[in-house]
């Protein structure tokens, strides 16, 4: 993807060496301030995990009603209904480039109203949902990968991402962020999940909601605590020696940044500490990415009317876009259908679920991706999996000979599973299909 990463050579060598090439999160740090001002901690605390993304039951019921109403409104206003078609012919080896060119060439009206059809070059088959789901899954893995410089990891020990300040050095970066927003909007309208997990402030930006001190907690626990102490205590008699200026490290150089004009000469007092906290929180969360974020939000609203999305808060929008990646085996099994002689008590099915229990969560996600085209699970769980014509449960069908490999139909969320003679053979064949197979069966 050289066309995207034509950044300054020295920048690339400094920022995107082995840490990001090997997909290891970047540590956001700053130098110690000589004035003793609150500093970002060396290791920020983890963000909200997908495992904890589900809400308490009463909140969930309210959200589910809100979500159903949201999609009803989209449908009533003609979003994604046609009769026009937005056809995306994609070369797998140039997926990001092709997606950018075709989506950015589409008009606002086409993005909102047209039905979406995705075809991969030199691959037969009609798009009944599977190719589109796979497209959004693969595209999100590319687009939001910190390797390309548009986004960065938000903390040392989590894979949540946010807009990177270094994106300013990427060629045509404002259009790339507009494209990113359009991708988010299309995924929302067509109900496809993305393989990306953003910070809570990112979702607030999408909704144009103001950030708050609490938004820092998941990004940098120590920095959040230091600011919280200032907020909750009377600093009239404390000698904190704070001013409306902060220090940050840029390319190895410590630089001073004023939070307001003349800020380095304005002391923080009990009277003005509220303003100071608001400005320092905004600085920490924006960090030179306000323009890039605005381009992304603009692209998002070129697809979705902001009045429709405004019914959600940031946490709810997070659940709609990203789903949850923690596999609930009971929910999965409860919402699985069987065909051609299989049933829940069939010996092969008992071996199948025993094999899934032996899998790691990553292997379970790979199996889910193999069968459905995405490794994400809707907020409502497996009951809300979507197929070619709407909701379609995970399905296992008896098919093939005992020496065959399992086969998948992503358009229908169906796994064709041969009647293997022993549980160990089933485990090995299933694991081989999940670990080694990169293409999906087409019906």
N, C-alpha and C positions, 0 to 999 in steps of 0.2 A: 504494500500500500504506500509506495513511495510518494505518490501524489499528495497524500495527506501529511506525511511526516517530513516535508521539506522545511525543516526548521534550521535555525542556526547550528552549524556543525558543533560548535563548542557547547551550545546548550544541550544538544542531544547527548554528547559525551558525558556531561556533568550530571544530567538528570535521569537519563533512561538507560543507564548501564545495567549491570547484573541484577540490581535490586528489582527493577521493574521488568526486565527481560525474563526473570524467573518468577514473576507474578508475586513478589513479596511486597507487602505494604510499605509505603514511605512514612517515615516518622516526622510529623510536623513539630519543629522545634524553633525556639528563638534563643538569642543570647541573653545572659543575665544582665538586667538593666542596672546601670550604676546608681539609679535613683531608687532602686528597690521596688519598682512597680511590679504588679502581678505578671507572672510569666507563664507561657504555655508549658505544660508538664512535658518531660522528655518522652513519656509514653502515655498517650491519651487512653482513657477508659474505653471499653468496647461499646459499640452502639447497640441498639435494640436488636436482639437476635431474631431470626425468623421463627425459632422455636417458641418465642414468647410473643409472637405477633398477634395471636388470637385474643379477642376481647372477652370480658366476662359475659355471661349469658344474656342479661338484660340489654346491655349495650349492643351485643351481637344481633339480637332480634330487631332492635331499632335500626341498626345499620343495614340489615338484610332488606327490610322494608324500603329504606331509602335507596338502596342499590336497585331493587326491582323498579321503583318509580323512576329512577334515573334512566334506565335502559328503555322503559316504556316511552319516556319523553323523547329520547333519541330516535326511537322508531317512528313516533308520531310526527316528528319533524323531518323524516326522510333520511336520517343519517345512515349511510352505508346501504341504502335500499335499492339504488339504481333509478331508472333503468340503465344508465350508463355504467361502463365497466372501467375500473382502473387496473390495467393489465401490467404486471411487472414481470418481465422476462429477465431472469437473473442467471448469470454465470457464476457457479460456485467459487471459482478461483478469482473472481473479481466482484464478489458479493457486495462489499462496501461501496465500491465505485459505481456499480450498476444501480444500487439502491439510491445513492445520492442523486445521480443524474436523472433518474426517472421520477422520484418523489419530488425533487425540487422543480422539475419541469411541469408538474401538475398544477392546475389552477386551484384556488381555494375552494371553489364550488365542487370540483371533481373530488378533492380530498374528503370533503364532507359527505357528498351524496352518492358517489359511485360505489358499486360493489367491488370488492377487492379480489383479484385473481393473480396468483403467483405460480409461475412455471419456472423450473430450473432447466437450463440449457442441456439438450441432449438427453433429457429424461422424460419418458412417456408418462401419461396419466393426467387426469383432470383434477383441478383443485376443489375438493369437497371439504377443505378445511385443514387437512394434514400438511400440505406444502406451505400454506400460509403460516401455520403455527411454527413449523420448522424454520421458516424464513425469519420470523420475529425473534425466535430463540437464537439463531445463529447471528443475526444482525446485531442484537443487543450485546452478545458476547464480544463482537468486534468493536462496535461503536463506543461502548462504555469501558473498554479495556484501557487502563492507564498507559499502556505501551505507546498509544498514539498521541498522548499529550493533551487531549481535550479534558480528560477527567483524571482524578487522582484518588488514592485511598485516603480515607478520612482519619484513620488512626493506625497505630502500630499493630493492633491485635484484632482487627476486624476487616471485613472485605466490603464494607459500605463505601460508596464512592461519592464524590462531589466535584464540582467544577474546579479545574486546576488554574491557578494564577499563571502558570507557564503556557497555558493555551494561547495567550496573546501572541506567542511567537510562531504559532501554526498558521500556515498560509490560508487565507480565506476563512479564518476561524469563526467570524460572525455568521457566515452562511452555514458552516458545519453545525453551529449550535442551533440555528434555525431549523436545520434538517433534523437534529436530535429532538427538538420539540415536536416536529411533525410526526416523527416516528412514535413518540409517546402518545400523541393524540390519536394516530391511526390504531395503535394497539388498544387504546381505551375504547374507541368507537366499535371496533370489530371484536372486542373481548378476547384478545390474545395476551397472554402473560409474557413478561420479559425476564430474561435471565440477568437481572441487575437489581441491586438493592442499594437505594440511595439514603442519604442522611435525612433526618426529619426536617431540618431547615431547607433542604432541597424541595421537599413537597410543599412547604410553606411558601417558597418562592413561586412555585407553579400556581398556587392559589392566591398569590399577591397578599399573603398574610404577614403581619409584622413579626419579626423574630423576638425572642425574649431570653432572659438570662437562663431559664431552665433548658433552653435548646443547646446550651453548651455542655450540659452534663454528660451526654453520651459521646461527645467529641473529645473533651479534655476535662477529666474529673478534677484534677488539682487546680487548674485555672478557674474552673467553675466555683470551687470551694473558696478560693481567695476572693473572688468578686462577691460571692454570697456573704462572706464575712463583712465586707465593706458595706453591703446593703443593709445588713441586720444590726450593725453596731454604730454607735455614735462616734464619729472620728474627729470630733472637735478638738479633743485633747491628745489625740494620737499623732505622733510624728511619722507619717507614712512617706512624706516627701514625694507625693504623687503629683504629676502634672497631666495635662491633656495631650500627652504624647506617649508613644510606645516605641519599642525597639523590635526589629525583626531582622532575620538573616536572609539576605538575597545574594545568591552566588558566592556564598562564603564570606560576604561582607556584612557587618552589622550596620544597619542604617536606622535613623530615627524618623518616625512618621508622626506628624501632628494629627490629632483627631479633629481639630478645628483650626482655623487660621490663628497663628500666634499661640497655639496650644502649649508649646514647650515652656512658655512663660506664664501659664495660667495654672495656679495650684488647685488641687482638688480639695474641696471643703465639704462640710456637712450640708451646706446649702446647695452646692452644685453637683453633689455626687450622683444624683439621679441622672443628670445629663451625661456625666462621665460614664456611668455604667451602660447607658443606652448606646453611646458612641463606641465604647470599647467592645461591646458585644457585637455591634454591627461590623466593626473592623475585623474582629476575629472570624466572623462568619462570611463576610464578603471577600476580604483579603485580595482586593484588586480584580474581582470577577463580576462586578455589578453589570458591566456592559455585556459580557458573555451570557450571564444569566438572563438578562432582558431579551437578548436575541432568542434564547431557548424558549422563554415564556411566550414570546411573540409567535414563534413557529407552532407551539402547542395550541394557541388560541386561533391559529389559522385553520385548525381542524375542528376544534370543539368550542362551542359558544361558552364564554366564561360564566355566564349566568347559570348554565346547566351544571357546570362543575362546582360552582360555589356552594352547593348543598353539602359538600363533604368538608370535613376538617382535614388537617394534614395526615393524621393517623389513618383515617378512613381511606384517603386517596392512596396512601402507601399500600394498604391491603388490596385495593382494587388493581393497582398496577403490578405489584410484585408478588401477590399471593403469599404463600408460605412454603418453605422448602423442607420442613420437618415432616417426615412420613409417619402418619398414624395408621398402623397396620390394621387395627380393628375397623377403622373407618373405611380403609381400602377394601378389606374383605367383605364388609357389610354391603358395599356399593359395587360389587362385582357381579356380572352376569355370566352365564355359561351356555354353551351351545353344543349341538351334535353329540349329546350323550354325557358330557361332563356335568357335574353338579358339585355342590360344596362338600359333600361327603364321599365323593369319588376318590379312590386311593391315589390317583395321579394328582388330583387337586389337593389332597392332604399333603402329599409330597411337595407340591408346588409351594404351598404356604409355609411349609417347614423350611424350604430352601430360601424363601424370602426372609424368614426370621433369621437365618444364618448370614444373610447379606449385611454388609455395612450400610449405613444410611446413604452413602455416596453410590453404592451399587444399586440400591433401591431406586435412587433418582435416575440412574442410567437406564434401568429397566423401564421406568416411567417414560423417559425420553424416547427410548427405543419403540415403545408402543404408541405413544400419543404425540410425539414430536416436540415435547417440552418437558423440562424437569420441574416445572412449577405446578403448584396445586392451588386451585381457586380458594378464596377465603372461606367459602361455604364447605370446603372439603371435596372428597371424591364424588359426592352426589352431584356436584355442579360441573364435572368435566364436560367439555363440549366436543361434538363431532361435526359431521358435515351439515346437518340440518338443525342443529341446536344441541341441547343437553344430551349427552350420550355416555353411559357408564362404561367403565373399564370392562372388557369382555375377554373371556378365554374360550376358544373353540377347539374341539378335538379335530386334529388334521394331521395328515402325513404319516410317514413310516417311522418306526422306532430309531432309525439311524439318521433321520432328518434333523436339521436345526430348526428352532422356533422361527416363525415368520410374523412380521408385524404389518398392520394396516393403519397408518396414522390417521387417515380420514375418519375411521370408525372406532378408534381406540380399542382395536381388537388384536389379541395375541393368538396366533395359530400355534397350538402346542401339541406335538406328537405324543402318542400314548407310550411313554418310555417304560421299560420293564422294571427298573429299580429306582429308588430315590436318589442314589448317587449319580446314576447316568443323567437323570433329569437335572440335578444340580449342576453337573459339569456342562451339559449342553446349554442350559439357560445362562450360565455364567459366560460361556464362550460367546454366545450371541450378544450378550450385553457388553462385554469388554472389547470384542474384536470387530463387530459389525458396525459400519459407518453409514450404510444406506438402508432405507426402509423398503419393505415389501409393498408392492402396488397391486391393488385389486382391480 
